Amino acid sequence: MSEKRGSASLPIKKRKLDGSSSSSGSASDVKQGGEAAMEDRSPTEIADILDSLSVSVEKKPRKQYDNDDDDDDDEDYDDDAKFLVYRKSLTRDDVLCRRLVIPLEDAIEFMPEPSKYEGRYKLTELKLMDHKKRMWNMKASFDELISSYLFSENWDKYLNKYKLEPEDVIFLYEDSSDDKRLLIEFHRRKLHNINPKKFLVYKKSLTRDDVFYRRLVIPLEDAVEFLPEPSKYRGRYEFTELKLMDHKKQMWNMRASFYKECCSYLVWENWDKYLNKYELEPEDVILFYEDPIDTHFHIEFQKRKPERNNNPKDATD
């Protein structure tokens, strides 16, 4: 464990807790990018190879956050890979004061004992991964007056991202695959608390190249808002799989490859079929949305010309 002045990284204690042990209110196979290695193969062989090498940015469907309080609902991660260490129904202070309070008697199950440096309690740095595999770097400080840890940095952003409210329940798990981070999930108090709105993550007026070369170019600076950082395996950039639902609720499985030369992701597989189905042309606008609940993205379009600018929901009916 590396320590900075006045701070400490989270040393997770390896212990498996019973799922009911919290107190009330507390508690790849990697794909290779590029096409050079496939030049001499038949189309059937290429399709088989791409299928076998595919890596998905999407997750297994997570449980729906409704008003069911059963603690045994299906989770996002394999039960063998995570262990519940803390559960809490959020209080008004947790939400409105923008910091999560965890009593010391519960925190010691997965946090270090409070310690001082030059007369002050050291900060504890935590890495948490949510159900969408987003990483959250938070800091926890110990408050001796209330004998509790206070999670502060980025806690407000997590609340805002998933529109959490008082009485929603949060869960913290140990991750057996990485002892330097925790997993965080939530369960909504009531179904009607779910905000049905989608969040726009990308918008583009299609270029001639997007249409005629049958691949969508997304600059990296925009792609990082909803796609993973490019990573290599054996010297080649990995493929990323995208699952998109259109306005007619048809699912589209596409693939994106990162190209360093243009510092962009290129979305290709099935992009041509999407273009053809809705007869998209240059200067038509496509929009990608993210939903806090869904494990896929949503894709919609707007036609360029007024006479063609139909509501997507009415288009091609």
Secondary structure, 3 states (H helix, E strand, C coil): CCEECCEEECCCCCCCCCCCCCCCCCCCCCCCCCCHHHCCCCHHHHHHHHHHHCCECCCCCCCCCCCCCCCCCCCCCCHHHEEEEEEEECCHHHHHCCCEEEEHHHHCCCCCCCCEECCEECEEEEEEECCCCCEEEEEEEEECCCCEEEECCCHHHHHHHHCCCCCCEEEEEEECCCCCCEEEEEECCCHHHCCCCCEEEEEEECCHHHHHCCCEEEEHHHHCCCCCCCCEECCEECEEEEEEECCCCCEEEEEEEEECCCCEEEECCCHHHHHHHHCCCCCCEEEEEECCCCCCEEEEEECCCHHHCCCCCCCCC
